[in-house]
């Protein structure tokens, strides 16, 4: 193998398997001399790959953990597995990694061959995730399109449906994607309204980058998460929520969104006290879905909403 770049890639692919490779075996695999292998190992080290060498009759080379993660080479099966896993993480599965999953997925799908992209989509479409119903679903394609526009600093067009059902077309400079645990939001500068806006991603349709680049503007709050929190607080008043449950705290926590964490009050009881900016209708439904006996101590608006919900359900059963 005389093509040095191709040989280095093949050598790197071998070293990324979790084992130690004798130099003679690497030389046989790549059809070169042990001396060439030693030179190529030096080149990989110069590129930042931490290749460790051991001496002796059973010595050899292996890739070890370094100070930074170098690029990985993946075979077809590995690429499909990672893409499917990232789609799950981006959607809802693991708290705290949603945004990182979207960024990684956008990078991977950018270079994923069409045959593998088709396999990923087929597997995804054949799988039904069991979720807790914490928010509207968003397609990975929409998320990766938005993430690509954010990273590439590219203006974006999309259709948008407001909370009252009004449809509009938007041209924006996307700034950040923010996951609240229940929903995805896009923080962006709206070109036509000449102001910052937050968009629920599940209400975004047919997003496409325009190809026009932009220099990011300075966000008023300085941080997308802070801006998002302030925006939500303006939309919904913050309430003091106080609810007790007749079940262990661990059980109740497993049936609530991650940002609602009850405190144990006994072996088979717990209580949730928190300040939250959310609709009392959504909170009432979430309490019912916990599927244990509970008591609402406050606020009165939440208790009234739960009572009304119970009356509706009872009436539906009678009918």
C-alpha positions, 0 to 999 in steps of 0.5 A: 500500500503506497498511498500514505494517507489511505494507509494511515486511515487503515492503520488508524481503523485497526488501532481503534479496536480495543486490543494491542497490535504487534508491529509485525501483524500491522505490517502484514495487514497493510502489506508494508515493512515494520519500519513503515509502520513505525514511521506511520505511528509517528505520523499519527502521534504528530496528528494528536492520536495517543498511540502507546507502544510496549516492548518485548516479545508480546509488545505492540501498539494500541490507542489510549485515552488522550487529552482530547478526542481525535476523529473516529473511523466507523464501519457501516454497522457502527455508524448506523448504531451510533446514529440511531442512538443519537436520534433517541438521545436527541428525542427524549431518552436521556436527560442532559444530553439532548442538545449534544446528541443533536449536534453530534447527529448533525455532524454524523448525518452530514457525512453518512452515505445515502445507503446508511442514512436509509438504514437508519431511517428504516430502523427508526420508523420501525421502532415505537419509543415508550415515552412519558408524554412530557411533550410534543415529538419532533423529528430528528430531521427537523432538529438536525436541519436547525442544528446545522443552520445554527452551527453554519450560521446560515439564515433559515426559512420555515413555516410556523404555527402559533399557539392560536393556530395562526400560520406564518412564514419566518426568515430567521438567524438561528442562534441556539437550540434549547431543550427544556426536557419537555420540548425543544425551542429555537432561539433566533433573530426574526428578520421580518419582526426585527427582534429576538424570538423563541419558536417551539420546534414541534410547531416548525414545518419545512425548515430549509437553510437559505445559503445566506451566511450571517454574523451572530448578533448579541443575544440580550440575555447573553445566554440562550438558556437564560433568555429562554427561561425569561421568555417562558416566565413572561408567557406563564406566571410562576406558581408555588406548587405543593403536592403530596403523594402516597407512594415512594419518592423514587417511584413518583420521580420516575413518572414525572418530568426530570425537573419535578423532584419529590422529597421523601416524607416516609417509606411510602410517601413523598411531597413535591414543593417547587416554583414552576412557570407552567400551565396548571392544565398540563400540571394537572394531567401530569399528576394524574398520569403518576397513577397514585393517590395524591393531594394538592395543597396549592395553588388553588388554581391547580386544585380547581383545574384538577377538580374540573378535569375529574368532573370531565372524566366522570361525565365521560364515563357516565356517557 
